[in-house]
Amino acid sequence: MDRLEQQFEFIREIDKEKFIGRQTYLSDGRRKENDAEHAWHMAIMTILLSEYANEEIDVLKTVTMLLIHDIVEIDAGDTYAYDEEAKKTQKEREQKAAERIFGLLPPDQGEKFKKIWEEFEARETKEARFARTMDNLQPVMLNDATDGKAWVEHGVHLEQIMKRNQNTAEGSETLWEYAYQNFILPNVEKGRIKSENIQEEQEV
């Protein structure tokens, strides 16, 4: 198999990402998004919002990271943010998937993509931190756009959201503060997000 054939094999394989459903609804609330739609949305967000990163980032690298970061879910499936049981096996499932899927590419490209994926997972570089901010804020934005539909369906508590987003500000303090004030708190006040003490959380 020559180089071009390997590349097209990978391209055909990642079409399967379009079939991986997520728990976040599209903005009209009629159906849930898939992984490919999620990745496209965050890529555009990064181009538009990179000016708010805590540190200047390589936008192309960050966009690449976001476009490939969920490819592993073709094999591993989507792990819902608040599914604690599924999280126990997530890392192992996704690592195995990365080996197979990126292994379809010519060795130089496969290794490059795998390293970018591992960089996203490690969250140690400024690009990875901003990519993680996008990955956390995009579903929060869509949940707010649908009047908290998925949050209500899953009975999500504010404490769960805050735990999941404990590192979100590492990529952009500005974007996290905006999301907290404009997407999260209004849904707490409307009862879409469960909270034991609304006033106490508003003062966080």
C-alpha positions in Angstrom: 0.0 0.0 0.0 1.6 3.3 -1.1 1.4 6.6 0.8 -1.6 8.0 -1.0 -3.6 4.8 -0.5 -2.9 4.9 3.2 -4.0 8.5 3.4 -7.3 7.8 1.7 -7.8 4.8 3.9 -7.5 7.0 6.9 -9.8 9.7 5.3 -12.5 7.1 4.7 -12.1 5.7 8.2 -12.6 9.0 9.9 -15.9 9.5 8.1 -17.2 7.3 10.9 -16.8 10.2 13.3 -20.0 11.6 11.8 -21.9 8.7 13.3 -20.6 9.1 16.8 -23.4 10.8 18.8 -22.8 13.1 21.7 -25.2 14.1 24.5 -25.3 17.8 23.5 -28.2 19.1 21.5 -27.9 21.3 18.5 -29.0 24.9 19.1 -32.6 24.2 17.9 -32.9 21.3 20.5 -34.3 18.9 17.9 -31.4 16.4 17.8 -28.0 15.8 19.3 -24.8 16.8 17.6 -22.2 14.2 16.4 -18.4 14.3 17.0 -17.6 15.8 13.5 -20.0 18.7 14.1 -18.5 19.2 17.5 -15.0 19.3 16.1 -16.0 21.7 13.2 -17.7 24.1 15.6 -14.6 24.3 17.9 -12.3 24.8 15.0 -14.2 27.9 14.0 -14.5 29.0 17.6 -10.7 28.8 17.9 -10.1 31.0 14.9 -12.6 33.6 16.2 -11.7 33.5 19.9 -7.9 32.9 20.0 -7.4 36.6 20.9 -8.8 35.8 24.3 -6.3 33.0 25.1 -4.2 33.6 28.2 -1.1 33.2 26.1 -0.6 33.7 22.4 -1.3 30.3 20.7 -0.4 28.7 17.4 -4.0 28.7 15.9 -3.4 26.2 13.2 -1.9 23.7 15.6 -4.8 24.2 18.0 -7.4 23.8 15.2 -5.6 20.6 14.1 -5.7 19.3 17.7 -9.4 20.0 18.0 -10.2 18.4 14.6 -8.5 15.1 15.5 -9.0 14.9 19.3 -12.2 12.9 19.2 -11.3 10.6 16.2 -10.5 7.9 18.8 -14.2 7.8 19.7 -14.8 5.9 16.4 -13.6 2.9 18.4 -13.9 4.0 22.0 -17.3 5.7 21.7 -18.3 9.0 23.3 -17.8 9.2 27.1 -20.4 11.5 28.5 -18.9 14.2 30.7 -20.8 13.1 33.8 -20.7 9.3 33.4 -18.3 8.4 36.2 -18.4 4.7 35.5 -17.5 5.0 31.8 -14.6 7.4 32.7 -12.9 4.5 34.5 -12.1 2.8 31.2 -12.0 5.8 29.0 -8.2 6.3 28.9 -7.5 2.7 28.0 -10.2 2.5 25.4 -9.0 5.7 23.7 -5.3 4.8 23.8 -6.1 1.5 22.0 -8.2 3.4 19.4 -5.4 5.9 18.8 -2.9 3.2 18.0 -5.2 1.6 15.5 -6.7 4.7 13.8 -3.6 6.8 13.5 -1.7 3.7 12.6 -3.6 3.7 9.3 -1.6 6.7 8.1 1.9 6.7 6.7 4.3 6.4 9.7 5.4 10.0 9.7 1.9 11.4 9.6 0.5 8.8 12.0 3.1 9.7 14.6 2.6 13.4 14.2 -1.2 13.1 14.7 -0.8 10.7 17.6 1.6 13.2 19.3 -0.9 16.1 18.8 -3.7 13.9 20.3 -1.4 13.0 23.2 -0.6 16.7 23.7 -4.3 17.5 23.9 -4.8 14.8 26.5 -1.9 15.9 28.6 -3.0 19.6 28.7 0.5 20.8 29.3 1.0 23.2 26.4 -0.7 26.6 25.8 -2.4 25.2 22.7 -3.7 22.1 24.6 -5.0 24.3 27.4 -6.9 26.5 25.0 -8.2 23.5 23.1 -9.5 22.1 26.3 -11.2 25.5 27.0 -13.0 25.2 23.7 -13.9 21.6 24.3 -15.5 22.5 27.6 -17.2 25.7 26.6 -18.8 24.6 23.3 -21.3 22.2 25.0 -22.0 24.7 27.7 -22.9 27.3 25.1 -25.2 24.8 23.3 -26.8 23.7 26.5 -27.6 27.3 27.3 -28.9 27.8 23.7 -31.4 24.9 24.2 -32.6 26.3 27.6 -30.6 23.7 29.4 -32.3 20.7 27.7 -29.5 18.2 28.2 -28.7 19.4 31.7 -32.3 18.9 32.7 -32.5 15.4 31.1 -29.5 14.2 32.9 -30.3 16.0 36.2 -26.9 17.8 36.2 -25.8 19.7 39.3 -23.8 22.9 39.3 -21.2 21.1 41.4 -20.6 18.6 38.5 -20.2 21.5 36.0 -17.8 23.3 38.2 -15.7 20.2 38.8 -15.5 19.4 35.0 -14.5 23.0 34.4 -12.0 23.4 37.2 -9.2 23.8 34.6 -11.1 25.6 31.9 -9.8 29.1 32.8 -6.2 27.8 32.2 -6.8 28.4 28.5 -8.7 31.6 28.8 -9.8 33.3 32.0 -11.9 35.7 29.9 -13.9 33.1 28.1 -14.5 31.0 31.2 -15.8 34.0 33.1 -18.1 34.9 30.2 -19.4 31.4 30.0 -20.0 31.2 33.7 -21.8 34.5 33.9 -23.8 34.2 30.7 -24.4 30.4 30.1 -24.2 28.7 33.5 -25.6 31.1 36.2 -28.7 32.0 34.2 -29.6 28.3 34.0 -29.0 27.9 37.7 -31.4 30.7 38.4 -34.0 29.2 36.0 -33.6 25.8 37.7 -32.2 24.1 34.6 -29.0 23.3 36.6 -29.6 21.9 40.0 -27.9 23.7 42.9 -28.4 23.5 46.7 -27.6 27.1 47.2 -27.9 29.5 44.3 -26.8 32.6 46.2 -23.7 30.8 47.5 -22.7 29.7 44.0 -23.2 33.1 42.6 -20.6 34.4 45.0 -17.9 31.8 43.9 
